[in-house]
Amino acid sequence: MNLFGGDPADVERGLDEWVAGFEQNAARYQELQREVDEVRISESSPNGAVTVTIDASGVLVDAKFTERVINTSPDELGRQLLIAVNQAKAKIAGRVRAVAGQVVGDEAGSRITGYYEQKFGAAAEQSPRASRPDDEGFGSVYR
């Protein structure tokens, strides 16, 4: 298609096709944004004291605590909370990749998820560990 020469009807038709394709892509990416905005990931701490939910931006949107907090020191509870948050963050890129693949296709989805992989991909490696090797992450101060 030659947009700068040739038959004016062909040029107009080519421009119409180009605009239609652009509009379709814009609609798909708006749908992708809506889908990503709805992503929620929940993870529980190793000792089961806390379950967190984060959004695709990595923002904590909910935290629920179980009766196990009674047997968990404040410091250990903080570690358990961070472990759960980091486990959830480590799943963001994969979830966004799946959503993007469904909405805009795998190739475009891979390009889009690069940001999420860069921002959250190493989160699991940064998880705090339990205070003692023998407590297996349960953190009970009453043994």
Stockholm file with secondary structure:
# STOCKHOLM 1.0

chainA/1-143         MNLFGGDPADVERGLDEWVAGFEQNAARYQELQREVDEVRISESSPNGAVTVTIDASGVLVDAKFTERVINTSPDELGRQLLIAVNQAKAKIAGRVRAVAGQVVGDEAGSRITGYYEQKFGAAAEQSPRASRPDDEGFGSVYR
#=GR chainA/1-143 SS CCTTSSCHHHHHHHHHHHHHHHHHHHHHHHHHHHHHHTCEEEEECTTSSEEEEEETTCCEEEEEECGGGGGBCHHHHHHHHHHHHHHHHTTHHHHHHHHHHHHHCHHHHHHHHHHHHHHHTTGGGGCCCCSSGGGTTCCBSCC
#=GC SS_cons         CCTTSSCHHHHHHHHHHHHHHHHHHHHHHHHHHHHHHTCEEEEECTTSSEEEEEETTCCEEEEEECGGGGGBCHHHHHHHHHHHHHHHHTTHHHHHHHHHHHHHCHHHHHHHHHHHHHHHTTGGGGCCCCSSGGGTTCCBSCC
//
